[in-house]
Each structure stands twice: as C-alpha cells, then as structure tokens.
Amino acid sequence: MASVDFPLTADEGLDDLPRTLRREREARERAARQKEAKARAATLTHDFGGADIQEHAYPTEAPAGTAVTRFEVPFTHLMAFSIKAVLAAIPALMLLGAILWVAGALLKAYFPELVHMEILINFPKPA
C-alpha cells in the first residue's frame, strides 16, 4: 500500500483547497509581490529605471499539466536557422575528424599489434 505522509501541523502547508482557489490565492500572492517590488523600486536612489517596471500580459509560470501543442515559426526563420546550423557543423566535423585521426595515430603508435585492415578494390582491365 502506498504511504501518504501528511504534515503534522497546519503551518507545514497542507493544501487541500480546490485548484481554482489555489490559483486565485497564488495570483493574489503574485500581485502582492509585484506591488511590493514596484514600491521598493520607486524608493531606490539610482537611475536604472525603477519606475518603469512593466506588467506582463501573460503568466510567467505555466500551470501544472500544460503541454505545448503548436509552435509557429516563419519558414524564412526556420530556413535561416537550418543554413546556419549546416555551416556551423562544417568546422565541427573537421575538428572531430582531426581528433579521431590523432586518436587513431596514438593507438597505432602505442599498440602496433592491433589489426591493420586495408580494403583493396581492383578493376579488371577491359580486353
């Protein structure tokens, strides 16, 4: 049987509220934190834009149980990204080839008894 551990006191966060009430409580707490941050930023003595804190029109945290169902990217942006990825892969493959070549040369130098294989392809001469 699964063990269910409940907190022993109410201070430990026994949260048996319905989801709607929990979301409302979290929204109120978030609004209070933002209001406090605005008030704190307004009293700052520096010029780093304390008064121009902008409210977000969308939530910063996704609710639990959400899934991304669509991701829209313009074709030209996707094409540009793909071209950049291909161009960035060329030096990476050259570096990987050099590393593998050096590793093979070291293995061949330290372990000459390793099997050295050579593939010969012969084409018969036309008669």
Secondary structure in CASP SS format (residue, H / E / C, confidence):
PFRMAT SS
TARGET T0000
AUTHOR 0000-0000-0000
METHOD secondary structure of the structure
MODEL  1
M C 1.00
A C 1.00
S C 1.00
V C 1.00
D C 1.00
F C 1.00
P C 1.00
L C 1.00
T C 1.00
A H 1.00
D H 1.00
E H 1.00
G C 1.00
L C 1.00
D C 1.00
D C 1.00
L C 1.00
P C 1.00
R H 1.00
T H 1.00
L H 1.00
R H 1.00
R H 1.00
E H 1.00
R H 1.00
E H 1.00
A H 1.00
R H 1.00
E H 1.00
R H 1.00
A H 1.00
A H 1.00
R H 1.00
Q H 1.00
K H 1.00
E H 1.00
A H 1.00
K H 1.00
A H 1.00
R H 1.00
A H 1.00
A H 1.00
T C 1.00
L C 1.00
T C 1.00
H C 1.00
D C 1.00
F C 1.00
G C 1.00
G C 1.00
A C 1.00
D C 1.00
I C 1.00
Q C 1.00
E C 1.00
H C 1.00
A C 1.00
Y C 1.00
P C 1.00
T C 1.00
E C 1.00
A C 1.00
P C 1.00
A C 1.00
G C 1.00
T C 1.00
A C 1.00
V C 1.00
T C 1.00
R C 1.00
F C 1.00
E C 1.00
V C 1.00
P C 1.00
F H 1.00
T H 1.00
H H 1.00
L H 1.00
M H 1.00
A H 1.00
F H 1.00
S H 1.00
I H 1.00
K H 1.00
A H 1.00
V H 1.00
L H 1.00
A H 1.00
A H 1.00
I H 1.00
P H 1.00
A H 1.00
L H 1.00
M H 1.00
L H 1.00
L H 1.00
G H 1.00
A H 1.00
I H 1.00
L H 1.00
W H 1.00
V H 1.00
A H 1.00
G H 1.00
A H 1.00
L H 1.00
L H 1.00
K H 1.00
A H 1.00
Y H 1.00
F C 1.00
P C 1.00
E C 1.00
L C 1.00
V C 1.00
H C 1.00
M C 1.00
E C 1.00
I C 1.00
L C 1.00
I C 1.00
N C 1.00
F C 1.00
P C 1.00
K C 1.00
P C 1.00
A C 1.00
END
